[in-house]
């Protein structure tokens, strides 16, 4: 029986659905099977753990109901994370509740996203596909770096061995979570590289900060789309979830120890020069130089891009805001370089297209 399951699951994406409601199981199985995904449906956390422990391998994704009799979703994901074989299994929680505290708890437990019940077929399919793709991209990136940088090599060799296409694809997938931005990570990376060039960085360090900039928002993978794309003002709990993305990004990129600089931008791009930023509240030159550069590049692109509540800001408005933030939000040196770039952009080409 186990060998038959292994053979079946090897032929396509395997999604394990765990829900105590048979109607939800039938609906999820019908939607996913209609799009060439293979599903295995169980009605409890205990059944899921038993199936996974039988040797069938690791699913491409687990859809896990939060509220179930016996072992609930939180307990199930905790047991998965304690098992070396399934520690990295991607999990999306299923819930009929609109409970921000439960979402925070779920994200802290290691869930990648939430899907509301009753299912909307297009939403279920899109989130399942995106999560599987993102998980594979992260795994591919880590595997390539591990394979190609086993020996201690110089920084130039480490950077040259990173698969740029995989990094750019991952950055694009991150940006796709936000309905209101397009190409944000690429633009931030480009602005940061130009600031680095004007600061006298070597070509090697310019390329390094470009890669750091591409992945500075990687932590948003774990933030629900409903919060990222909420058109109204975020409440305190939702804002706290958004503020968790630098730490989440740091955790993701620390899985690539051969290039630890990647995590710098992810963790510290929201720190402020005066120490009032997050997540660590560090200030001045205690903030790594790369993060100080990405901070001003990120702020510039945020102001020169469309948002749900406004259009692209006028260039003069952006110039005033960066001038106002010198020494408080931004490193004055890098803010001045950004202001110089703005002054030279007489036709205002540096903005979201």
Order of alpha helices (4+ residues) and beta strands (2+ residues): alpha-beta-alpha-beta-alpha-beta-alpha-beta-alpha-beta-alpha-alpha-alpha-alpha-alpha-alpha-alpha-alpha-alpha-alpha-alpha-alpha
